[in-house]
Amino acid sequence: MTVVPAMTDKAAHVTMLQRSPTYVVSRPAEDGVANFMRKILPNKMAYGLTRWKNVLMQLFFYRMTRVRPNKVKEQLIGMVEEELGPDYDVETHFTPDYNPWDQRLCLVPDSDLFVALKEKKASVVTDHIDRFTETGILLKSGETLDADLIITATGLDLLWLGGMQLAVDGVPQQPNELINYRGAMVSNVPNMTSVFGYTNASWTLRADLTSEYFCKVIRHMDKNGYVEARPVAEDVGETSDFLDFSSGYVQRAMQRFPKRAEKAPWLMTQNYARDIFLMRHGKVEDGALQFRKAGEAVRATREAALAIAAE
């Protein structure tokens, strides 16, 4: 969505080949409300108000996609029809067969993709690749796309922790046997946090909360002389995939990710406001996150090592 309009001033024509349509929404490249508030308010206040304005708008929009998906879908498709006009085949190229936010929703700044399509500098083809040819791409439909240059912009392959192998006291940890804890830690792995942002909002919102939360844990450990903080999963109930997303690249990767449960602190929310209470204002010592002092940690490590040797 961003590559195509960025190339239209350099290429005679750019064709975007996609297997299936995606929801595409145009947003202004600059936030007019934010710019106005910066003129009349102190910068810090203007920033805070803008941040919460955007957060609340996102939460409301996401909520509507859950409770009234057909209405939201109708509105999103209608916005594309207004951009491209009645003669464009919006049904084929911009009408997904899933509900909004079941998969990602793409934003384009200042309608740049739609402008490129209307000016005939770019076009969209929705089809599957059969094979590459000497002159371009042969599609499953039998049509051929001639091309001077083919640029791949797909093939996401998600790896939790970048594929890092975990072991605790010499025992390998399988990611899909671990349980997410507050979106920041995982069961049975001490003193480790990782950042995974929101799929339906700004990534940095949860990144900020995760960093803030782990600093709070470290301060608590320093204050009380603890050397280990380990989430212990007991009676967490039914578990499910780390992400509730129907995209193929997500579904293919979920076996490499921890699980999540349906109750705090083991859930993985997509709600920034709820996470503020869970992570910023929640108790550090909640019974699930268990702490040890140096002597206790050494004894536990020694017992684990002896158990492995006995096997």
N, C-alpha and C positions, 0 to 999 in steps of 0.2 A: 504493500500500500504506500510506502514511503519511497521505495526505490524507483518506481515507475515515474512519478512526476519529477523526481530529481534528475532523470536522464532525458527528459523530453526536450531540453534545450540543447542537447548534444547529439541526439540521434534523429534521423529523419522520421522514424516511427518506432514506438515501443509497444510490444504486445505482451500483456500479462496473461499467462496460461495458468489456470487454476483447476484443481480437481472438482471443487465444490464451492458454492458461494459463501461469503462471510458477511455479517452485518457490518456496515460501514456508516459512520456518522461524522459529519463535518462539525468542527468546533473552531472558534476564532483562535488564531495563533497567539493573540494577546488577550488577557482578561481585562475587559473594559471596566468592570466593577472594581477590580483591584487597582487599576491605574487611577481611577477617580478617588478611591479612598486614600491612596498615597498622597494625593494633592491636598486633602483636607484634614488628614489625621497623622499623628506620629507614625513612623515607619513600623515600629513593633506592634502597635495596635492595629494598623492596617493589615499587616501580615497575619496576625492572629485571626482577625475577622474573615479575611479571605480564605485562610486555611479551613476554618470551620464552615464557611459557606460552601466550599467545594466538597468537604467531607459529608455534610448533611444532604447536599444534592445527590451525591453518589449513593448514600445509604437509602434515600427515598427511591431513586431510580432502580436500584437493585431489588428493593423490596417489591416494587411494582412488577418487575419481571418475574417474581416468584408467585405473586397472588393474581396478576392479570396478564399472563404472558401473551395471550392472543392480541390484546389491546395494544401492548407495547410493540409487538411485532408489526402490527398494522401501522402504527405511527412511524416506526423506523423505516419501513419500506416506503411509506408515503413521503418521507423526507427525501429519499433517494429519487423517487419519481419527480418530485419538484425540482431537484437538481438537474436531472438528465432529460426531462421532458417526456411527453407521451409516446414518442416514437422509439424510445430506447427499450430494449428487451430486459427490463429490470427483473422479471420473474426468473429468467434463466441465470443471470449473472450476479444478482444481488438479493436473492430470496432464499435463505438457507432453509433446510428441512428440519431444523431444531429451533428451540425457543431461545430468546436472547439470554445471554450469560450461561447457557448450557455449555457453550464454548466462548472463546474470547470475542470481544467486540472491538473493532478497529476504529480509531479516530484519525481523521485526516485534517490537517490544519488549513483553514481558509478555503476549504473545498478544492484543494489543489489537484487531487485525483480526478474529481468530476470535471474540473476546468479542462484538464488535459484530454479527457474523453470527448467533451463537447467540441473542442477545437480540432479533433481528429488527429492529435499528436500521439494518442495512445488508444489502444483497444483492449477489450477483455475477451478471452476465449475460455469457455468452461468445458473441459473435456479431460480425458485420461491419455497419458502417453503410451503409445504402443512401442515405439523404438525411435532412436535417433537415426537420421539419414545423412547422406553426404551434404545435403542442402538445408537441413533443418530438423523438424520433428514430425513423425507420422503419428497421428492421433488414433484412438480406438474407433472413432467414427469413420475413419478412412480419409479424413481431410489431412492436408499437409500444411505445416507452418514453415515457410521459408525464413531463414534467419542468417544474418551475417555474424551474429554473436549471440550466444546463449548464456544467460546469467542465472545461476541457481540461487533461490532465496527461500529454501524450505529444508526439511530434514532435521527438525529439532530432535535431539536425543537427550532426555533429562537424566541426570545422574545425581543422586543424593550425596551431598558432601563431595561432589566431583568424583565419585567412585572410590573414595578412601575406604580402606579396609580397617574395621574396628576390632579390637580385642580388649577384654577386661580381665585382668589377672590371668592372662594367657589363654582365655576362652574367646574364640572368634564370635563376634556378634553379627547376626544376620539382620539387616535393616527391616525386613518385613515381619520380623518377630518382635520388634521393639514397638513401644507405644509413645506417640507424641505427647509431650508435656508442655502445656501453655504455648505451643507453637515455637518453643525456644530450645527445649531439651528433649531427651528421649529416655525411656525407662532403662534402668540398669547401667547406664553409662555415666560415670561421675565427672563433675567439673568440666562439662562440655556443653557449649551452646552453639547453635547455628542459626542463620538468618534465612527465612523464607517469607517473602512479602505476600501481599494480597493478590489474588488473581482477578479481582473485580474492582480494584482501586489502586491508588499509588503504592508501588512497592515499598517506598521509603516510610510509609506510615507504620507498618509493622516492624520494619527494620529499626526505626527509632525506638519503638516500644520494647523490642527484644534487647537492644543494647542497654536501654535504661533498666530493664528488669534484671539483667545479669549483673550489672554494676551494683544493684541493690542486694543481690545474693552475695556478691563478693564482700561488700561492706558488712553484711550480717555475719559472714564467716570470720572476717578479721576481728570483729567486735567480740565474738564468742570463742575464738580460738579453734575454730573448725578447719579441717584441711580437706574435707570431702563433702560434696553435696550431690546426692544421687536420687533421682526419681525412682520410686519403687511402686510398680503397678500391681495393685491388689484389688480385686472386685471392681474392675473397671467396666464390666458389662460387655455388651456387644461392640465389636470393632468393625471399622470399614476402611476404605481406601483413604489415604492421606488427603487427596483432593477429590472433590465431587465435580468432575469436569468430564464431558463426553468426548473431548478432542482425542483423535487417534494417538497422537504423540504422548498425551498424558496417560491414556489407558495402557499403552505399551510399557510405560515406565513405572507403574504403580507397584509392581513386584519388587522394585529396588528401593522403595520408600517405606518409612515406618507406617504403622496403622494409626488411626485416631478413634477415640471413643465418643460417646454422645453426652457425656457429662463432664463438668469441670473437675480437675484441671486438665483432663485428657482430651478435650475436644479441640478441634482446629477450626476456629470461626473465620468468617469472612466479614466480620462486623467490627470496625475500628472502635466505635463507642463502647461496645461490650468488652473488647480487649483492654480498654483503658482501665476498667474496673477490675478485670481479671489479673492484669500484669502490673499496672502502676499502683493500684490501691489494694490489691489482694495481699493476704498475709504470706510472708516468706515461709514460715513454718506452718504448713497446712496439713501435715501428716503424711502426704505423699512424697514430698521432698525431704529425704532423711539425711541428717548431718552426722559426721563423725569427727572426733578429735584424733590427733596423731596416733596415740596408742591403739585406739580402736581400729583405725584404718590399717595399721601394720599387722595386727592380729588377724583381721579379716583377709588380708592379702596372703599371709602365711598359710592360713587354713585352706584358701582356694588353691594355692600352689601344692600343698600336700594332697589335696583331693585329686588334682590332675595327675600327680606322680603315682598315686595309688591305682589310677585307671590304666 
